[in-house]
Amino acid sequence: MADWPQHVAVEGAGHNEVNGVYAIETSFEGCPVYGNLSDFSLSICQCPDASGQLQWGWIIGREGQPAYGVPAAKTSSLPRRGWQCFQGPPPGPTLRRLDAANAAAAYAAEAKQRGRSAEAVKAYHRALEAIPAPDWRQVASLRCELGELLLALNHTDQAAKEAQRALALRPAFCEALLLMARATEDPLPAKQCWLQVQPTVTKSCTAKLRNACKELMSELNHPCDTLPRSGSVSLGAETQEPRTESAGKRELVQSILVEGCSMQGVNGTYEPTRAVSNHFPVFANAHGFRLSMEMQPSRSSGEVRSGWVIGQSRAGFFGTPSGSWPSGEWQAFPAAAAARPPARCALSAVPLDEALARGHEARLGRGGSPEEALEVLSGCLERSQGGQLEEVAFALTELAAAQRLLKQHSAAAAAVQRALELCPSHWEAYLEAACIHCELGNESEARLRLRQLLVSREDSRAAMALLQLPPHDWLQYHAEIPLVAEYIKTVQPGADQVAQKLDQITCTEFKLEDQRREVHAHWVVPGIKAKDVRVQFKEEELVIEVGDLLLFEGRLAHRIIPSQSGWTLAAPDLTITLSKCMVNGKWPRWEVLHKEDAADRLERLGGLFDEKSIQWL
């Protein structure tokens, strides 16, 4: 039997409307019938040859008028070449199979070729439907492109909705922020975009994006000189006098660069997590190493001194006796063996307003308490000046952290949510939100915030936090977010085996075998043992877990007899046997394992055939 692809691309035809992506719409004579956005169909049919004898062939046509065709056996696969011109101008087309991974890109390319038209809108919707997995980056980009098209067609409300959908996945997506600002004439999204694209912040963005942001701000009567400042954090200052480079000036350390170490993974940039050790933030790099302030006893005198330590999994490898911030004078601990300690340590910091500094340090427990932090930061927010989004977001995030320490979780969640709404590029707010929702037991919301951060930037802190949630929750992000996969290999115990499993198995892939009185579901799970398998049978529900992998969880298509159901393992093959219950004196047929409603069934079958045409085992 031929292997029919769900989508094919028709290219190079002399009739331009023939070209494009074709998707299966129905079937004829056991072969699929494809259609494109211009109502051309691709199907098998019988036509007389030169001698008048009927022969099978594939035809591309519309409204009964064939444009191109090629003779082929009914059971053969789709012909790629050899298409003859009937009523279509030369040349004849070529066909290309599209798998699930590139069908969406092909539809998006067709949308761009169709320009400002209703067919282009349809192409974007088809592209979104064709994405095989919930790839948030790709979905957000397509939503934004669709919104730009709708805005050009003067459908401003629909454009704003598409921008909103894109920002729900990537809240700091610059193109989506600009689209939202244009569709709603709201300067706030434009300000949020400018924080990320102004030349003093990044060189990676294009000049086109910067210019578009400046022009839009001017149109909205918000010139760039009123935009939020960058490079400093200054909120609620007690004086309006210019700041000077005095000895009492405070700074906020944003990252620490470690270089010159011979131990693999130690070098790199360490960013602050939301964890605290001895009144200082705990920093982490992309390889899972931690940089933290620890209390170190002296071997000779027994005196306890503070110092910075680089370690992993509770093992310290290098340390420096510095009591403030780490310097370049690192010493190797016995656990580091003969490894060369770091040779250089550079801090990246920005000026910090005195009031915010007191609130920040009180939150850390350095010279204050969470209660004092709450009071100071609340006062800062009361005195805040409009428009300083970065500064307000910083104060709100610190306020939320202090409230979390005081077990005021509802207020903390509201504060950090406000921070994200005002400044979606304030990355620490995502980490703080995840901490708050984890303590509330709301793991789904914590995963949402961490995933939003990971699709916005390669943040190792978010990858580490995501992996601390139950493994079956981050399993689905393995293919979409490469940083998670890399972090698994370098940080998690038994990482090689876990990564190998992730590469070899997709939890939704299994074979269903329907028999008269039983149903058999077969999975292939490499490297497992019987002790790893946990199955819960209920009359209408089933849960299958293998180690840390959740293979199935949900309601079943039909009722079963739990006491007569079971499972067998002949590694790597796992078979689940479900004993059927009779319905009105008959054994029900199982098309799928999970329970479907009418809409799910219609979507699965796609109207290709009726129930009587299904061949049952």
N, C-alpha and C positions, 0 to 999 in steps of 0.2 A: 504494500500500500504506500502511496506517495506521502511524503511528509510535507503537508501544506503549511506555509508560513502564515502568521496572522496578518502581517503587513508586507507589501512589496512596493518598491519604488519604480515607477515608469519614467524613463529619462530619454531625452534626445529626439522625441517625435517631432515631425514637422508641424503638427497641430499642437500649439502650445497648451491648450486646455486638456489635452490628453495626458500631459506630464503631471507628475505629482505622486503622492502617497495613496495607495489603494489598500483598503481594509476589508476583511471578510464581512459580508452583509447577509448572505443567505447561501443556499447550496442548490445544485442541480446535477442529477445523474451521479450522485456521490462525490461530486467535485465542488469546491467552493466558488461562490460568485463574489467578486471584489468590486468595490465602488470607490470613486474619488470625489473630491469636493465639487467638481464640475459636472457631476451626474453621469460621467462615463463609467461603464462597467467593463470588467474583465471576466470572461466566463468561457466555459466549454460549450460547444454546440456541434451539430452536424450540418455540413454543407455539401452540395454536389461538386464533384471535381470536373475536369474538362470532358470526361467521358460520360458524365451524368450520374456516376455512382456516388452514394453518400459516403463521406469520410469525416472523421472527428477532427476538430481543430479549436484553437483558442482565438477568441475575437475580442477586440477592444472597440466598443461602439457606444452610441447613445440614441435612445428612442428608436431602436430597431435598425439604425443605420450603422453598418460596420465601417470603422475607420482603418483598422489594421488587423491582420490575422496571420496565423501560422498553423500549418497542419501538425497534429500531434496525436498520439494514442490517448484514449480517455484516461488510462491509468498512469500516464507518465506525469512527471513533475512539470512545473511551469517552465516553458522555454524562455531562456534568457535572450537569445538572438534569433535571427532568421525571420523577423516579422516583415510581412509584405504589405504594401500600401494598397488599400481598397479605395475608400472614398476620402482618405486622409492624405495630405500632401507629404512628399518625401522630406527627410528620410524616415524609415521605420524606427520604432523605439527599441530600447534595450530594457530588460527587467533586472532588478536587483533585490534579493531577499533582504528583509529588515528584521533583525531580532528585536527582542523587547528593549534592549539597552539603547539602540539608536533610532527606534521609530519616533520617539518624542523629538529628537533633534531634527529628523527629516521633516516632520510636520512644522516645526518652528522655522526651518529654512524656507519651506513652501509659503508660510505666512508672510515672511519678509518679501518674497518674490511677488506676492499678490497685492502688495501695497495697501492703501487705505480702502478696504472693501469688506463687505460682510463675509466673503469667503475667507479672508485673512483671519477674522475673528473666529470663525469655525475651526480654522487650522490650529489656532492656539488652544482652543478647547480640546481638540483631538490630541494635541501634544500633551496636555495635562493628563488626559485620560490614559495615554500610552505609557506614562512613566511606570516602570515595573515595580518599583519599591518607593517608600516615602522618602525620597531624596530631597531634603528641605532646601538645599542650595539651588538645585535645578528647578524645583517648584517655584521658589521665590523669584528667580530670574524670569521664568516664563510668565508668572503673574504680573511682574513689572512691565515686561514687554507688551503683554496684552493690555495693561492699563494705559500705556503710552499710545497704543493704537486707538483705544476707546476715547481717549482725550482728544486725539486728532480728529475723531469722528464726531466731536462735540457731545459725547456721552459722559459728562463730567461725574455724575453720580456713580455710574458703573466703574469709571476709572478710579475714583476714590475707594470704592469697595475692593478693587483688585490691589491697590496700594496697601490697604489695610490688611488684606490676606497675606501679602508678601511680608509685611512688617511683623505679623504674628509669628512668622517663622524666623525671620532675620530682623530683629528690631532696629539694628544699626545699619541697615542696607541703604547706602547713600542714594542710589538711583530711585529706590522706593520712597525715600524721604522727600526727594525733590518732586517726584510725581504727586505725592500727597499734598505738598505745598501748592503746586500749580492747580490741582483739582479743587482744593478747598480754599485757596487764597489765605492760608494760615501761615504766618511767618515762623511759627515754632519748629515745624519739621525742617525748614530751610536753615534755621540756626543750628539744629542738631546735625545737619549735614555739614555745615561749614566748620564745625568743631573738628571734623575728621579730614577735611580736604584742604584746609588753608595751608599754604606752603611751609609755614613754620612748624607744622605738626608732622606732615608726611611728604615724602617725595614720590611715593608709589602711585598716587592718584594722577589722573590726566589733567592737563591744563584745561581741557574742554569741560570737565566736570566742575572745576573751580570757577571757571568763567560763567558757566550756567547758574551756579549758585549765587554769584555776585550779581548777575543781571536780574535774577528773580528777586533777590532782596531789595534791589533798587526799585523794581516794579511795585513791590509791596510796601514801599516807603520805609524800609528798614535798612539803611545803608550799612556797609560792613564795619564802619567805625563804632557802631553801637552793638556789634556782636560780642559774645562772651570772649574774655581774654583767654589765652592759652599760655602754658608754661609756668603758671603759678596758681596757688589756691589761696584766695583772699576773700573772706566772707565775715561780715559782722565786725569790721574793724572798729576799735574804740576811738580811733582818731582818723581824720581825713588827711593828715600830713603825709607828704611823700615818704616812702620807706627808704631807709639807707642801709648800706651793707655794714651793720653794726655787729658786735660780738654776740648780742642777744637775739639775733635773727634766727628763726626756727626754720627747719626744713622737713619735708616729707620724703622719705626714701622710697622710691618707686621700684627699683630693681638693683641687684648686686651682680656684677660680672666677675666670675672666677676663671682664671686662666693659668696655664703652666703646670697643671697636675698631670702625672703620668697614668693615673687610674682612669680607666675608661668610664665615661659618663659623668665625672665630677665637674669638668669644665662646662661653662655655659652661663646663661643668664638665670638668676634666681629671682622669682617674683613673690610678693607676700601673699600668703594664704590667709584665711580667716582664723587660723589657729594661733594661739599665743603661748609663749614659753618664757617664763621669768620676766614678764612685763615687756616683751618685745615680740613683734610678729614672727611667725615661722615662715621662712622662705623655702621655695621648692623649684627645682629645674625640670626640664623636659624628660630627664632620665630617672626621675623618682628620688633623687638625692635631696636631703633636707639641710638647710642652713638655719641653725637656731641658737639662741642664747641658753647656755646650760651652766650649771654649777659644777665645777671641777675640783675635786680634792687633790691637794699636793701630796705626792708620795713621800717626800722627805719630811715635811712639817705636819702634814695632816690638815693644813689650813684649807678651807674651802674658798675658792675664788671663782668669779664669773668669767665666762669666755664663750666665744662662738665656736660651734662644732659643726662640721660637715659629716653627715652620717646617712645611714639607710637601714631600715628594719631594726631599729634600736641599737645598731652598731655604729660607734663613732670611729671615723677614719683619720680626720685631721682637725686640729684645733688651734685657736689663737687666744692668748690671755687678755685680749682687749676687752675692757669693760663697757665701752660705748658701742661703736660700730666696728666691724672686722677690718683689719689692715692686711698687708701682704706678708706678715710674719707668721707663717703657718708651720705647725709641727705635726709630724706623723705619729699616730697612735699605733700600738702593736697590731691592731686589726688590719692596718694598711700594709703590713709586711714591708717589702722593700720599695713600695711606691713612692714616687717623688711628690712632695706636698705642693700645693698651689704656689705660684711665684708672684701672682698679682691679684689684687682684689679692688675693683673700682665700683663706687657707688653712684647711682643716678638719682638725683633728688631735685625737687622744686621748692621754691619758697612757700612757707606755710604761715598763715596769719596766726597771731598770738592766741586769739580766742579759740580758733579751731585746733591749734596745737594742744592747748590745755584739755579740750574735750577728747581729742584723739588719744592722748597719753593717759587720761583718766580711764578711758575705755579699756586700755591695755593694763590698767592697774599700776601704772608708773606715776606716782605722785598724785593719786586720786582713786576714785572708786566708780563703779557703774552709775551710782546715784549722782555723783558729781558730774560725770560725763553727760548724763541726761539733762541736768540743769544748764550746763554750759552750752551744749549743742542746741537746746531748745531756744536759749537766748540768741544764739547766732542766727537761727532761722527767723526769729521775730525781727531781727535787724537787717535781714538779707535784702539786697537790692535786686530789682527785677532784671532778668536777662542773663545773670551769671549762672548758667546752667550747670557747668562743671562743679562750681563751688557749692551750689545748693545740693546737687546730687551727692557730693562727698559728705556734707553735713548730715543729710538724711540717711545715708548708709551707715555712718558712724552712730547716729542716733538709734537706728534699727538694731545694730550690734549691741549697744548698751541695753536696750529694752529686751533683747534676747537673753542677755546675761541675768536680767532681773525677772525672767520668766513671763514677761509681758508680750507673749507671742503674737497676739492679734494686732496690737499697736505696732510691733516690729514689722509684721508682714505688710501693713498699710504703709508704713514709712518707706520701706525698700521698694514697694510697688510705685510709689510716687517718684522715687529717685529714678527708676527705670523709665517712667513715662516722660520725665523732664530731660533726661540725658541717657539715651539707650547705649551710648558708647562708654559709659562708666562701668568698666568690666567688673570691678569689685562688687558692684551691686548684685550681679548675677550669683556670685559665690555666696554672698551674705543671704540672698533669698533662698538658695539651696539649703544652707545651714538652718535657717528658720523653719522651712517646711519639713526638713528631716526630723527636727525636734517635735514638730507637730504631728509627725506620723504620716504626712502627706507626701509620699514618695513620688507620686505622679507629677505634682507641681515642681518638686525638686529636680526631677529629670528634665522637665520642660525648660527650666531656667538654664541648666547646665548644657542642654543641647543647643539652645539659642546662642549661648556663648561660643560653643565649639563650631557652629556653622558660621560664626562671625569672624573668628580668629583662632589660630592654633594655640590654645591655652592649655598648657600641661596641668594647671591646677584644676581646671574643669574635668579633664580626663581622669585625673586621680580621684576626684570626688565622685564622678560617675561610676567608677569601678568599685567604690565602696558600697554602692547600692547592690541589691540582689543581682547576680550575674545574668539571669535571663532577661533582665531589663535592659542591660547595655549590649546584649548580644546582637540586637537588630541594628545597632549603629556601627558594627564592625566594618562593613563595606563602605558606608557613607562617610565615615569620619576616620581617615587613615591614622590620625594621631592616637585614637583609642587603641587601634591594633598594635601600633608601635609601643604604646605604653604598657599594654598587656605583656609584650615580649620582654620588656626590661624591668618591670616592677613586680608583677604577680608571681607567686610561687607556682612552679610547674607551668610557666608561661608558654614554653614551647609546645607542650601537649595541648593546652587550651587553644593556642593560636591555630594548631593543626586541626583541631576539631572544628573551629570556626570556619576554616578554609574549606573543609570537606562536607559540611552539613548545613542545610537550611532547614529550620525547624518545620516549615510548612510543607516540605517535600516528603511525600509518602505515596504508597500505592494502596488503593482500596479494592478489595476483592469481595464481591457480593455473592453469597451462596444461599441455598434455600432457607436454612435455619440459622445460619451464622454469617457474620461479617468479619473479614480479616483485614487489618491495617498493618502494612509492613513499612518499617523505617530501617535505614542503614546508618548506624551510629558507630564510627570507628573508635577503637580503643576503650571500650567500656566493659564492665563486668556485671554479673547478675546483682551484686550487692548495691550497685549504683542505681538500679531501676526501682522506681516507686510508682505504683498505679492505683488509683482510687476509682472503683466502679460504683456508680449509682444508677438508678433506674433511667434517669434522663440526662445524666452528666458523666463526664469522664475527665480525669486529670492524669497526665503521663509526664513524669520527670525522670531524667537520666542524669545523675550527678547534679551539675548546676544548670543543665539545659531543660527548658520547659518545652516539650514536644507538642503537647495539646492540652488545652484547658477550655471547657465550655459545654454547652448543651448539645446533646446528640440529635441526629436526624429523627430517630425513632426510639421508643422505649426498649430496654434490654432487661435480661435477667441477671443481676450482678453475681448471684451465687454460682451460676453456670458459666460465667465469663472468666477469662484468665489471660496470661501472657507467657511467651516462651522466648528465650534468647539463645541463638546460635551465632555468637559474635562473628561479624558485626551486625547481624540481622536480628531485629526485634520485631516480633509479631504479636499484635493484640487481637484476641478472639472475643467477639461480642456475641452473646446468645440472644436471638431475636425473641420478641413477644409477638403473638398473633394479633392481628387487627381485623375484626369482623370475620374471623375464621380463615384469614389468609395471612401468609408471611409477607410483610412489606418489603419492597425493593429499596435498597440504599444506593442513591446516586452520589451522595456526599456524606462525609462523616459528621459534620456539624449541622445544626438545625438551621433551616432556611425559611425566610418568609417569601411572599410572592415576588417582591421586588428583587431579592437576592437570586431567586431561581430564574427570573426573567433575564437578569443581567448575565448570569452564567451561561444560559442557553443561547441568549442573543437572538431568539426567534429563528434559529437555524433549522430546527426540526421539532416535531411534536414528540410527546412521550412514547407513542406507539412505535416510533422508529428506533428507539434506543435498544441496543443489543445487550441482553443481560446474560451473565454467566450462569 
